[in-house]
């Protein structure tokens, strides 16, 4: 009779439950989920970048023309007020540039969370809609009638002048070949040319003659382009936009001018006829207020 030998139990694999060590390794999808959990949301990333840049929601809205309510909604990861994926992606690109971060990772994250990038609109229907068919026009009877009336009046006038020219023999006629003498008009006295005033420097321009009862501020983009915003004492927006290199803007108010400079290192300031010598750094955001007494008082 055959007997079964008793020995050590046979183990399957190296784990107590019989699975191989490879089965205990984390899946790659779990690692991606962990990395996604550590990554901030789109709205949180924009909010952190805006705070780091020293900008308020009002500043970002003024710089990008995106409404304040939409900026708040995007920072809370609510893209419904944008009106669709195409507009949401456009707002993300605009806001990212305003707070000085790369929009590409945010757009990729948005596409991953919302089913991919939207398909482009076919161009053919747009061109078909823009074609303008020529409209058939009838003959312009009004113009023809006006032309006929002018021709009749001209013919009558010519006939009248021709008939009156040969009836009266007492009129003095000029002999053929002779030229009637005409008196030459006296030559006018030459006027002395006014001396051309040299072009004034920026500090010697109209801002140098700024009235004392008002505050006058001139912003010149001397070293590069910069976004600026200017308000009067009532908070009314005087200007909100970007000055290209070489451009300048002058603002005047009876009490004060409030400025926001997106890149203070690229501009020169002249307040009440005097240049402000503050050493602004490139890329630095500055909020400044000037009154009638500046720069002596400020």
Secondary structure, 3 states (H helix, E strand, C coil): CCCCCCCCCCCCCCCCCCCCHHHHCCCHHHHHHHHHHHCCCHHHHHHHHHHHCCCCHHHHHHHHCCCHHHHHHHHCCCCHHHCCHHHHHHHHHHHHHHCCCCHHHHHHHHHHHCCCCCCCCCHHHHHHHHCCCCCCCCCCHHHHHHHHHHHHHHHHHHHHHHHHHCCCCCCCCCCCCCCCCCCCCCCCCCCCCCCCCCCCCCCCCHHHHCCCCCEEEEEECCCCCEEEEEECCCCCEEEEEEECCCCEEEEEECCEEEEEECCHHHCEEEECCEEECCCCCCCCCEEEEEECCCCCCC
